[in-house]
Amino acid sequence: MLRQLIPATLRRAAGNDRRASVPRRLSVTAVALTAAAATVIPAIPAQAAAFKVLVFSKTAGFRHDAIPTGIQAIRDLGGANDFTVDATEDSNAFNAANLAQYKAVVFLNTTGDVLNGTQQASFQTYVDGGGGYVGVHSAADTEYGWSYYGQLMGAWFNNHPAIQQATVRNEDRAHAATAQLGTTWSRTDEWYNFRTNPRSSARVLQSLDESSYSGGGMGDHPITWCHPQSSGRAFYTGLGHTQESYADSNFRNLLLGGIRYAAKAANADCRPENGYTTLYNGSTTGWSQAGPGSFANSAATLTSQGGMGMLWYSAKEFRSYSLKLDWRLTGDSNSGVIVGFPATSDANAALSTGYEVQIDATDSADKTTGAIYGFKPADITARDAALNPPGQWNTYELLVEGERLQVFLNGTRINDFTNTDPVRSLQQGYLGIQNHGSGDVASFRNIRVKELTSVSPSPSPSPSPSGSAGALRGVASGRCLDVSGASQANGALAQIWDCNGQNNQRWTSTSASELRVYGNKCLDVSGGGTANGAAVIIWDCNGQNNQKWQFNSDGSITAIGAGKCLDVSGTANGTRAQIWTCNGQSNQRWTRV
């Protein structure tokens, strides 16, 4: 029998899919349950539970018969994991007062247009203000006319083949949703093809091996992903069509991890990730042990044994680069990542010539997780907010640009260190992971690196090629130039925010000296102002001088109409952009990322 791809447009027009031609009657009990679900949930304070979740399952198209099973599964997960669950199909629940009681909202197999304009605005304010969104399966077949929802969810549904078994590749095994899985996962579900690929704007957690089933049409085929959304968080999985899915312990754990991430009960680096080369994901080719002890290698995971020694990547030296790796401690253990040392078979020599980014649950401020060991403590407040406790996975990014080393924990910058010691240099280029000693058990996964080309300690943010979009990261803040609230309205403020790769941080330089965002909005000095402190906004592109910008060799960007530099007066999320007399300071310098 031929397997037929079903276009989304036909599916929505019919209001169903291939199973909907068989009429179904609802029992009296089912009708009563549906009516009960369609009520606005009163704000009842969570008592013993840590947080509350709202499950929303309204449909204006095909209705999945797995919805009741899914609601019960999420209730069960909440009961076992310290959160309470309300369920509704009443769109009136989407108002500020009601949403405020929830840490996350789950769109469980919703379809079609389910919210009106006022409700959409309330939900956008809720998420951008710090709330969580979880989309399951046909949440991608929802709200096609609402651009914000498309950005939030990540990619809209296109079509699907018949239900069948396929191989899922687990690309990220540090996220709470996928940490319990192996590198691959074979399961049966309805596998969506999407209209666009979300990889450029979200962290892909799982993708499909299209050679393992029939009907895949994307090539690179993400199926589960996550991303920050302003002050909130978003998680989506294309799994969850069948009733059987919700009895599968692995799928239930996937849902649980997604909910906990969105509700900020678990942390993860969900920034988009592209262009990295794997150094370790099961194979230790290119790695060498220095000093005593070793690492066990099992299930694409390295686990320390004895020491004090170091497993280092001896195959290649790196200078300016982004190194990412996932790590987990057992109890109050001790380990670290060592960078910037010359080739050596002596682990102690590496420590005395390079720098160790510490991993340790408890120690003095300059020797605990996130510290540059013995040199600079981490920002403890930021570190504690981003850190998952022992027994859970964390992700480090060590960003080395010249002699500057920035440390990101689960996507949050927690340290910014510049080497000034003439005996040491971060440009010596080798890197390693530490096995500290007997009783100190640390595990590592998915070690990968992206080399940065033509980067100096203060690089110039040279214009991107025509038609190519990229982020602009402030040298002082480490945060990206961003349109507040992902707004596309004229007059929306430009600000800095944690880099997340979303469309409101992607700027395209044009031959007309514009900096465009969303394709049709330009970075603009409000009112054509020329005074220090004049606000920087976005506006319809009009070719005027207050929308023209010049990239300078020192990393600054000059507003041509005012003759002043693009400037921020602080480093915190939400600090607004302005123009100011050019002074060469780091708050006026930007790099392309």
PAVOVEX-227290 format. One record per residue (C-alpha): residue number from 1; residue in one letter; chain; y, z, x. Coordinates in steps of 0.001 Angstrom, whole numbers. Last residue first. Example, Ala and Ser with C-alpha at 12.3 -4.5 7.8 and 13.67 -1.06 7.14 Angstrom:
 vexdren fimar sese   north      up    east
       2     S    A   -1060    7140   13670
       1     A    A   -4500    7800   12300
//
This chain:
 vexdren fimar sese   north      up    east
     593     V    A   35935   16074   28415
     592     R    A   39348   14843   29580
     591     T    A   41448   17485   31330
     590     W    A   44803   18993   30410
     589     R    A   47676   20694   32216
     588     Q    A   50677   22292   30513
     587     N    A   49218   25819   30261
     586     S    A   48247   25428   33928
     585     Q    A   51844   25446   35139
     584     G    A   53536   22309   36440
     583     N    A   56917   23186   34895
     582     C    A   57657   20468   32335
     581     T    A   60278   21690   29849
     580     W    A   58418   22522   26661
     579     I    A   56705   20724   23792
     578     Q    A   54491   22553   21322
     577     A    A   50815   23146   20564
     576     R    A   49809   26066   18376
     575     T    A   47629   28923   19539
     574     G    A   44803   28928   16981
     573     N    A   42076   30108   19330
     572     A    A   43627   32212   22071
     571     T    A   44967   30863   25393
     570     G    A   48718   31272   25053
     569     S    A   52078   29453   25011
     568     V    A   50665   25950   24687
     567     D    A   52395   22904   26155
     566     L    A   52619   19116   25867
     565     C    A   55422   18362   28321
     564     K    A   59037   17354   27847
     563     G    A   60917   14049   28104
     562     A    A   61683   14272   24389
     561     G    A   60780   10751   23257
     560     I    A   58163   10291   25977
     559     A    A   56240   13470   25195
     558     T    A   54755   14080   28642
     557     I    A   51112   14957   29303
     556     S    A   50289   17123   32334
     555     G    A   47214   16747   34526
     554     D    A   49086   16488   37837
     553     S    A   48775   12671   37840
     552     N    A   50659   12299   34570
     551     F    A   49555   10927   31185
     550     Q    A   52467    9637   29076
     549     W    A   52746   10177   25336
     548     K    A   54339    8245   22468
     547     Q    A   54543    9587   18911
     546     N    A   58128   10898   19163
     545     N    A   59028    7435   20478
     544     Q    A   58343    5723   17145
     543     G    A   55356    3424   16656
     542     N    A   54605    4555   13090
     541     C    A   51213    6269   13185
     540     D    A   50807    8470   10118
     539     W    A   51464   12021   11240
     538     I    A   49845   14750   13326
     537     I    A   51725   17810   14564
     536     V    A   53411   19157   17694
     535     A    A   56066   21780   17024
     534     A    A   59358   21905   18936
     533     G    A   59243   24921   21254
     532     N    A   61740   23613   23784
     531     A    A   64113   21254   22017
     530     T    A   63536   17496   21714
     529     G    A   62585   17135   18049
     528     G    A   61513   13805   16560
     527     G    A   61028   15611   13258
     526     S    A   57782   17145   14472
     525     V    A   56625   15806   17830
     524     D    A   53691   13558   16860
     523     L    A   50020   13124   17773
     522     C    A   49086   10082   15736
     521     K    A   46958    9610   12619
     520     N    A   45042    6411   11802
     519     G    A   41736    6525   13693
     518     Y    A   40861   10113   12784
     517     V    A   42952   11142   15820
     516     R    A   45288    8904   17806
     515     L    A   47194    9634   21002
     514     E    A   49730    6831   21254
     513     S    A   50973    5133   24413
     512     A    A   51048    1682   22682
     511     S    A   47975     633   24703
     510     T    A   46100    3327   22831
     509     S    A   44682    6691   23843
     508     T    A   42040    8056   21482
     507     W    A   41770   11755   20697
     506     R    A   38633   13499   19406
     505     Q    A   39311   17151   18515
     504     N    A   39606   16738   14720
     503     N    A   36517   14517   14853
     502     Q    A   34275   17302   16058
     501     G    A   33272   17738   19697
     500     N    A   33224   21545   19518
     499     C    A   35744   22774   22082
     498     D    A   36965   26248   21146
     497     W    A   40422   25823   19633
     496     I    A   43916   24792   20696
     495     Q    A   46563   23764   18184
     494     A    A   48039   20678   16543
     493     L    A   49597   21426   13174
     492     A    A   49019   19337   10054
     491     G    A   52276   17564    9190
     490     N    A   50707   14550    7531
     489     A    A   47360   15570    6065
     488     Q    A   44075   14911    7836
     487     S    A   43162   18583    8092
     486     A    A   40344   19659   10418
     485     G    A   41580   23196    9728
     484     S    A   44210   22878   12442
     483     V    A   43996   19621   14385
     482     D    A   42574   20435   17812
     481     L    A   43491   20179   21509
     480     C    A   40523   21798   23217
     479     R    A   39985   25218   24758
     478     G    A   39465   26151   28422
     477     S    A   42662   28164   28060
     476     A    A   44571   27474   31261
     475     V    A   43203   23980   31948
     474     G    A   43577   22873   28330
     473     R    A   40774   20560   27217
     472     L    A   41537   17119   25767
     471     A    A   38594   15720   23806
     470     G    A   37401   12135   23702
     469     A    A   37730    8876   21792
     468     S    A   37178    5371   23132
     467     G    A   38904    2472   21323
     466     S    A   41028    1569   24335
     465     P    A   39673    3352   27379
     464     S    A   40527    7045   27598
     463     P    A   43860    7937   29125
     462     S    A   43635    9921   32362
     461     P    A   43481   13678   31855
     460     S    A   44406   14372   35483
     459     P    A   42179   16752   37346
     458     S    A   43208   20208   38536
     457     P    A   40297   21499   40649
     456     S    A   39165   17897   41240
     455     V    A   36872   15771   39079
     454     S    A   36118   12141   39810
     453     T    A   32704   12308   38128
     452     L    A   31255   15346   36416
     451     E    A   27508   15751   36816
     450     K    A   25670   16893   33719
     449     V    A   22872   19383   34277
     448     R    A   19802   20652   32476
     447     I    A   17546   23719   32496
     446     N    A   15519   23750   29263
     445     R    A   13943   27178   29350
     444     F    A   14174   30421   31325
     443     S    A   12421   33778   31068
     442     A    A   13378   37115   32614
     441     V    A   11073   40046   33318
     440     D    A   12337   42763   35650
     439     G    A    9376   45129   36026
     438     S    A    8603   44001   39563
     437     G    A   11609   42308   41106
     436     H    A   14661   40110   40674
     435     N    A   13212   36679   40024
     434     Q    A   16459   34729   40296
     433     I    A   17332   31242   39120
     432     G    A   18692   28561   41467
     431     L    A   21512   26164   42279
     430     Y    A   22545   24027   45226
     429     G    A   26061   22542   45541
     428     Q    A   27979   23549   48592
     427     Q    A   31008   22731   46408
     426     L    A   31206   26273   45063
     425     S    A   32404   27225   48522
     424     R    A   32034   30408   50499
     423     V    A   33437   31419   53901
     422     P    A   37025   30576   52932
     421     D    A   36823   33036   50001
     420     T    A   39261   31868   47329
     419     N    A   36685   31023   44643
     418     T    A   38141   30711   41162
     417     F    A   36584   32605   38259
     416     D    A   36797   32173   34502
     415     N    A   34427   34363   32501
     414     I    A   33344   34794   28864
     413     R    A   33845   31322   27386
     412     T    A   31955   31104   24093
     411     G    A   29320   28405   23502
     410     N    A   26303   30710   23531
     409     L    A   27672   32271   26708
     408     F    A   30143   30101   28641
     407     V    A   30913   30839   32295
     406     Q    A   33729   29037   34096
     405     L    A   33579   28440   37836
     404     R    A   36608   26981   39654
     403     E    A   36279   25891   43281
     402     G    A   36112   22204   42352
     401     E    A   35072   22058   38725
     400     V    A   31924   24097   38089
     399     L    A   31064   24757   34433
     398     L    A   28206   27215   34076
     397     E    A   26902   26912   30522
     396     Y    A   24600   29739   29549
     395     T    A   22369   29855   26481
     394     N    A   20794   32966   24979
     393     W    A   17314   33666   23641
     392     Q    A   16249   36874   21919
     391     G    A   14083   39706   23266
     390     P    A   17063   41452   24803
     389     P    A   20136   41190   22542
     388     N    A   22043   38010   21607
     387     L    A   25472   37902   23213
     386     A    A   28548   36152   21800
     385     A    A   30506   39136   20451
     384     D    A   29499   41290   23419
     383     R    A   30682   38663   25890
     382     A    A   34035   38151   24160
     381     T    A   34733   41888   24270
     380     I    A   33329   42186   27804
     379     D    A   35474   39418   29289
     378     A    A   33137   39099   32255
     377     P    A   33560   41127   35412
     376     K    A   34672   39434   38641
     375     F    A   33444   39699   42219
     374     G    A   30333   41846   42634
     373     Y    A   28174   39531   40570
     372     I    A   30270   36914   38801
     371     A    A   29844   38813   35561
     370     G    A   28403   37273   32405
     369     T    A   25646   39825   31922
     368     T    A   26258   42952   33981
     367     K    A   27217   43499   37621
     366     D    A   31018   43548   37628
     365     A    A   31175   45786   34541
     364     S    A   28584   48241   35820
     363     D    A   25046   47757   34562
     362     T    A   23164   47207   31309
     361     A    A   21483   44126   29783
     360     D    A   21491   42185   33031
     359     I    A   21984   38461   33623
     358     Q    A   24527   37933   36407
     357     V    A   26209   34738   37493
     356     E    A   25413   34875   41188
     355     Y    A   27754   33243   43699
     354     G    A   26896   31547   46970
     353     T    A   26780   32469   50669
     352     S    A   25497   36056   50480
     351     L    A   23268   35475   47469
     350     A    A   21780   32303   48957
     349     A    A   21094   34166   52208
     348     N    A   19224   36819   50242
     347     A    A   16973   34163   48707
     346     D    A   16020   32805   52136
     345     S    A   14467   29331   52113
     344     T    A   17918   27768   52312
     343     A    A   19963   24713   51323
     342     P    A   23638   25697   51082
     341     F    A   24883   27940   48255
     340     G    A   27217   27211   45351
     339     V    A   25213   28550   42429
     338     I    A   22902   31473   41686
     337     V    A   21768   32219   38128
     336     G    A   20803   35801   37420
     335     S    A   18107   38333   36743
     334     N    A   17727   41959   35672
     333     S    A   15696   43632   32950
     332     D    A   16657   46270   30411
     331     G    A   14194   45091   27779
     330     T    A   12602   41672   28217
     329     L    A   15370   39193   28975
     328     R    A   15823   35660   27639
     327     W    A   17408   32561   29122
     326     D    A   18448   29027   28126
     325     L    A   20063   26737   30676
     324     K    A   23154   24587   31003
     323     L    A   24822   23394   34200
     322     S    A   28086   21447   33904
     321     Y    A   29004   19726   37132
     320     S    A   31359   19293   40076
     319     R    A   29272   19671   43248
     318     F    A   25538   19231   42911
     317     E    A   22874   19037   45610
     316     K    A   19535   17466   44818
     315     A    A   15803   18009   45161
     314     S    A   16004   21670   46182
     313     Y    A   16381   23129   42702
     312     W    A   15944   26822   43408
     311     L    A   13414   29444   42387
     310     M    A   14701   32729   43811
     309     G    A   13227   35896   45219
     308     M    A   13351   39648   44922
     307     G    A   10623   39461   43782
     306     G    A    7958   40137   41189
     305     Q    A    7121   37697   38376
     304     S    A    9774   35744   36489
     303     T    A    8908   33636   33442
     302     L    A    9522   29883   33330
     301     T    A    9052   28273   29899
     300     A    A    7858   24765   29065
     299     A    A    4818   26305   27319
     298     S    A    3764   28014   30564
     297     N    A    5180   28209   34086
     296     A    A    4881   31611   35760
     295     F    A    7729   32200   38202
     294     S    A    7299   33660   41677
     293     G    A    7590   36739   43835
     292     P    A    8848   36894   47418
     291     G    A   11525   34710   49012
     290     A    A   12506   31145   48195
     289     Q    A   10458   29167   45670
     288     S    A   11106   25430   45488
     287     W    A   11946   23111   42569
     286     G    A   11938   19297   42670
     285     T    A    8942   18976   40338
     284     T    A    8752   22176   38308
     283     S    A    7732   20374   35106
     282     G    A    7984   22072   31709
     281     N    A   11574   21351   30717
     280     Y    A   13276   21719   34094
     279     L    A   15987   19635   35744
     278     T    A   16759   17587   32638
     277     T    A   19800   15331   32880
     276     Y    A   22684   15934   30466
     275     G    A   24786   13144   28935
     274     N    A   25331   14601   25482
     273     E    A   25620   18048   23951
     272     P    A   27635   18796   20828
     271     R    A   28617   22476   20590
     270     C    A   26014   24603   18839
     269     D    A   25618   27182   21594
     268     A    A   23863   29917   19661
     267     N    A   24528   33365   18202
     266     A    A   22567   35311   15599
     265     A    A   23875   37400   12685
     264     K    A   26877   35089   12458
     263     A    A   26020   34144    8832
     262     A    A   25521   30499    9853
     261     Y    A   23225   31558   12711
     260     R    A   21237   33962   10524
     259     I    A   20844   31299    7834
     258     G    A   19670   28689   10310
     257     G    A   17253   31119   11931
     256     L    A   15788   32077    8562
     255     L    A   15407   28453    7501
     254     L    A   13547   27565   10703
     253     N    A   11466   30732   10324
     252     R    A   10495   29599    6810
     251     F    A    9583   26198    8247
     250     N    A    7332   27791   10852
     249     S    A    5747   30089    8261
     248     D    A    4903   27165    5955
     247     A    A    4970   28416    2339
     246     Y    A    8374   26814    1716
     245     S    A    7192   23458    3021
     244     E    A    4401   23297     419
     243     Q    A    6978   22790   -2333
     242     T    A    7974   19556    -641
     241     H    A   11402   18270     334
     240     G    A   12296   20932    2907
     239     L    A   13151   19208    6191
     238     G    A   16441   17382    6720
     237     T    A   17910   20498    8307
     236     Y    A   21565   21477    8407
     235     F    A   23540   24319   10002
     234     A    A   27305   24935    9873
     233     R    A   29462   27694   11319
     232     G    A   32907   29078   10538
     231     S    A   36155   29614   12451
     230     S    A   36808   25825   12658
     229     Q    A   33348   24414   11927
     228     P    A   30951   25252   14758
     227     H    A   27896   22981   14876
     226     C    A   24231   22846   13929
     225     W    A   21408   20291   13831
     224     T    A   18063   19349   12304
     223     I    A   16704   15789   11758
     222     P    A   18154   13783   14639
     221     H    A   16692   10244   14956
     220     D    A   17477    8233   18087
     219     G    A   15839    5022   16912
     218     M    A   17412    5161   13447
     217     G    A   15081    3358   11071
     216     G    A   12013    5516   10581
     215     G    A    9683    3975    8023
     214     S    A    6211    4624    9402
     213     Y    A    5171    7683   11379
     212     S    A    4551    8939   14936
     211     S    A    6517    6173   16692
     210     E    A    9679    7499   15048
     209     D    A    9453   10724   17045
     208     L    A   11878   12739   14949
     207     S    A   14674   14964   16224
     206     Q    A   15248   18703   16323
     205     L    A   18051   21010   17477
     204     V    A   20824   18424   17716
     203     R    A   24118   20115   18609
     202     A    A   26771   18493   16446
     201     S    A   29606   15938   16649
     200     S    A   28278   13182   18914
     199     R    A   24666   13745   17822
     198     P    A   25404   13276   14116
     197     N    A   23966    9723   13917
     196     T    A   25269    7851   10894
     195     R    A   23892    6668    7557
     194     F    A   20880    8956    7792
     193     N    A   17145    8223    7565
     192     Y    A   15370   11030    5773
     191     W    A   11773   12052    6379
     190     E    A    9928   13378    3334
     189     D    A    7593   16037    4727
     188     T    A    4321   16555    6575
     187     R    A    4150   18395    9891
     186     S    A    3504   18006   13624
     185     W    A    5732   20143   15863
     184     T    A    6724   19340   19435
     183     T    A    8186   21360   22340
     182     G    A    6715   24530   20911
     181     L    A    8334   26509   18132
     180     Q    A    9472   30142   17968
     179     A    A   12909   29365   19413
     178     T    A   13631   26795   16682
     177     A    A   15834   28481   14083
     176     A    A   17087   31254   16382
     175     H    A   18424   28579   18732
     174     A    A   16959   28717   22247
     173     R    A   14292   26061   21781
     172     D    A   16695   23111   21554
     171     E    A   15137   19644   21564
     170     N    A   12207   20463   19289
     169     R    A   10641   17041   18805
     168     V    A    9195   16639   15317
     167     T    A    6027   14583   14994
     166     A    A    5362   12982   11617
     165     Q    A    3042   13370    8637
     164     Q    A    3854   11507    5463
     163     I    A    6035   11426    2349
     162     A    A    6957    7812    1663
     161     P    A    9939    6228    3413
     160     H    A   13521    7469    3156
     159     N    A   17037    6164    2610
     158     N    A   20680    6682    3647
     157     F    A   21437   10403    3522
     156     W    A   24829   11569    4798
     155     A    A   25496   12924    8266
     154     G    A   26964   16181    9634
     153     M    A   27035   18688    6762
     152     L    A   30545   19900    7546
     151     Q    A   31929   16489    8451
     150     G    A   30486   14919    5305
     149     Y    A   31739   17866    3290
     148     Y    A   35237   17298    4622
     147     S    A   35089   13633    3639
     146     W    A   34386   14345     -39
     145     G    A   33297   11143   -1801
     144     Y    A   29638   11391    -852
     143     E    A   29371   14901   -2341
     142     T    A   25589   15383   -1990
     141     D    A   22580   13476    -677
     140     A    A   22744   15356    2659
     139     A    A   22188   18604     727
     138     S    A   19038   16648     -28
     137     H    A   17142   18400    2792
     136     V    A   18650   21896    3223
     135     G    A   22301   22529    4118
     134     V    A   23427   25909    5443
     133     Y    A   27153   26698    5501
     132     G    A   28713   29865    6943
     131     G    A   32049   31552    6383
     130     G    A   34704   32091    9062
     129     G    A   38033   30944    7635
     128     D    A   37113   27289    7980
     127     V    A   34082   27983    5804
     126     Y    A   35905   29835    3012
     125     T    A   38958   27553    3055
     124     Q    A   36673   24540    2697
     123     F    A   34804   26243    -155
     122     S    A   38006   27019   -2034
     121     A    A   39287   23456   -1589
     120     Q    A   36011   22029   -2887
     119     Q    A   36154   24295   -5923
     118     T    A   39657   23075   -6727
     117     G    A   38620   19435   -6308
     116     N    A   35498   19669   -8437
     115     L    A   32098   20621   -7049
     114     V    A   28597   19207   -7698
     113     D    A   28925   15490   -7024
     112     G    A   25411   14226   -6322
     111     T    A   22397   16199   -5134
     110     T    A   21697   19804   -4102
     109     N    A   18412   20477   -2334
     108     L    A   19406   24024   -1365
     107     F    A   23096   24197    -390
     106     V    A   22966   27634    1253
     105     V    A   26197   29653    1367
     104     A    A   26749   32121    4197
     103     K    A   28367   35506    4897
     102     Y    A   28945   36126    1207
     101     Q    A   31317   38573    -540
     100     A    A   34375   36363       2
      99     L    A   32804   33521   -1977
      98     N    A   33484   35279   -5277
      97     A    A   37150   36038   -4640
      96     A    A   37918   32643   -3123
      95     N    A   36337   30516   -5828
      94     F    A   33147   28504   -5672
      93     A    A   31078   30478   -8189
      92     N    A   32590   28189  -10811
      91     S    A   30098   25588   -9604
      90     D    A   27366   27364  -11583
      89     E    A   23943   26553  -10197
      88     T    A   23400   30053   -8886
      87     A    A   21258   32187   -6569
      86     D    A   22091   35566   -5027
      85     V    A   20312   36727   -1889
      84     T    A   20373   40004       1
      83     F    A   20065   40373    3756
      82     D    A   18023   42728    5922
      81     N    A   15274   40510    7284
      80     A    A   12192   41062    5124
      79     G    A   13982   41087    1785
      78     G    A   16195   38218    2877
      77     L    A   13239   36076    3878
      76     D    A   11584   36773     518
      75     R    A   14767   35778   -1323
      74     I    A   14905   32610     776
      73     A    A   11304   31793    -193
      72     Q    A   12066   32504   -3847
      71     I    A   14971   30078   -3833
      70     G    A   12838   27439   -2106
      69     T    A   10024   27735   -4639
      68     P    A   12530   27365   -7475
      67     I    A   14045   24271   -5758
      66     A    A   10751   22567   -4828
      65     D    A   10747   20430   -7995
      64     H    A   13585   18438   -6499
      63     R    A   16175   17171   -8962
      62     F    A   17458   13622   -8542
      61     G    A   21150   13297   -9274
      60     A    A   23821   15775  -10417
      59     T    A   21979   18769   -8990
      58     K    A   23082   22401   -8598
      57     S    A   21082   24426   -6073
      56     F    A   23470   26988   -4582
      55     V    A   21961   29923   -2678
      54     L    A   24512   32647   -1908
      53     V    A   23838   34942    1049
      52     K    A   24723   38611    1487
      51     F    A   24964   40777    4609
      50     A    A   23501   43732    6499
      49     A    A   21505   45045    3571
      48     A    A   21553   48757    2721
      47     Q    A   24379   48438     207
      46     A    A   25721   44937    -316
      45     P    A   28779   45287   -2509
      44     I    A   28446   43651   -5929
      43     A    A   30887   40789   -6512
      42     P    A   29653   39260   -9746
      41     I    A   27559   36105   -9470
      40     V    A   28872   33211  -11554
      39     T    A   26190   32106  -13935
      38     A    A   23994   29035  -13907
      37     A    A   20903   30826  -12592
      36     A    A   20458   32621  -15895
      35     A    A   20560   29330  -17738
      34     T    A   17920   27894  -15425
      33     L    A   15731   30970  -15875
      32     A    A   16009   30723  -19644
      31     V    A   15114   27048  -19582
      30     A    A   12130   27811  -17348
      29     T    A   10914   30504  -19733
      28     V    A   11212   28186  -22725
      27     S    A    9166   25643  -20781
      26     L    A   10910   22651  -19281
      25     R    A    9471   19306  -20159
      24     R    A    8938   16606  -17583
      23     P    A    9302   12867  -17942
      22     V    A    7491   10698  -15395
      21     S    A    9930    8020  -14191
      20     A    A   11475   10621  -11879
      19     R    A    8817   10342   -9181
      18     R    A   10227    7190   -7520
      17     D    A   13700    8677   -7204
      16     N    A   16307   10084   -9585
      15     G    A   19831    9673  -10873
      14     A    A   19275    5961  -11209
      13     A    A   22590    5203   -9553
      12     R    A   21979    7886   -6984
      11     R    A   18669    6417   -5850
      10     L    A   19979    2883   -5856
       9     T    A   22911    3881   -3625
       8     A    A   20726    6036   -1371
       7     P    A   18478    3103    -514
       6     I    A   14735    3648   -1012
       5     L    A   12571    2402    1855
       4     Q    A    9222    1199     556
       3     R    A    5813    2013    1985
       2     L    A    3467    -864    1298
       1     M    A       0       0       0
//
